[in-house]
Amino acid sequence: MSGVLPVALSRACRLNEYFMHRDKTYVGIMRLHEDVPDALLNKELSSFIGKITQLPPVRSRVKRAERVREIKKFEILERDGKDVLFLSVVQAGTYIRKLIHDLGEKIGGAHMLELRRTQAGIFEEKDAINLYDFEKAVEEYKKGNEELIRKILIPGEIVSQVLPLVFIRKDVVKKCFTGSPIFNNFLEDSNLKKKLSENEKIAVFSEDKFIGCYNFIGKGDLFARPEFVLN
């Protein structure tokens, strides 16, 4: 397994749940145990599109209980005899090795040779930092040079790319930083309640300043409760 692995540091670890429970994209190689015609292979691949039920592998770290996951794309990119280069776009928590195994049960057997995660939520391989550059940046940081490591680090404000944005007035920022919920009269836009669902997660800003992540309540004067505050 190789590819994209987002890593959070310090207090930003609390933002992980907003980033990680997102679709993943994988490119891998599976080896077929039989000479399966392309038409049949494509047909069986397409049968997995949609919601499927998976039982995690015996060696997995999660409880072995059936779970429903959605397969959004599962297709052949190239084929060389029994070796098939495939692409899959899946819901977070899907086991690709198990997906290949289950496919194999329908076509005479198959197992995975290689797997690479090319996208995890909003994080794409083209923007990833390889381990060699990361190691070099860390070594420079140890010498007192922060330039390289700062080019690698991504500010927590990137959460605005995965959560709905809500803006509050500047004069209430101090209250929010001391733990206050957000009330309707804190908002810059009083019509936001019509666009959000109960318990939806939101990213709160004041102008361009990130305040935190909140859980939308929308009852009475109470707009949202804090889950993560940047202070």
C-alpha positions, 0 to 999 in steps of 0.5 A: 500500500502506498500513496496519499496519507494526510497527517495532522499535527498537534491540535489539528488532529481534532480536525481529522474527522472532518477530512478522513470520512471522505471518498478515497480513490485507488489505483491497483493491480489485481491478478486473475486466477483464470483467463476471464474474457474482458466482457465478463470481467467488465460485467462483474466489475459493474455489478459492484457499483453502488452499495455493497455489504463487506465483512472486514478481513480477519487481520483488520483492526476493526470489529468484524461485523458486516458494514455497508459501503458505496462503490462509486467507480470500479473499472479497468485501466489496462490489462496484460493477460491475467494482470489487471490495472484497475481504478476504484472510487469508494466510500471511506472504510471500504476494503479494496483487498476484500473487494478484489477477493469478492470479485474473484469469487465470481470469476474463478479467483483474483487477488491484489498485487499492488495498491496505491491511494491517489486521493483521500477526500480533498487531498490529491497525489499531485499535491502530496509531499514525498518522504524524501522531501519531508525528511529533508525538511525535518532535517533543516528544521532541526538546524533552525531553518523552518522554510521547507517545513512551512511550505509543506504544512497546510493551515487548518483553514483548509477545512473550509473546503469540506464544510459549509461556511458560516460567517459571524460578526467581528464583535462576537469573536472573543465570546466564541473563543471563550467557548460560547455557542453561536446564537442567531444574532451572531451571524452575518447572514440571518438566512443561513438556517434555511440552508443547513440540516440539523446536526450538520457540521459547519466551519465558522469564520469572521471575515478571513479568520478561522474560528472553529468547527461547529454543530448546527442546532437551529433551534430557538435562538441557538444556531450552533454549538462548538466542537473545535475552537481555534483559540 
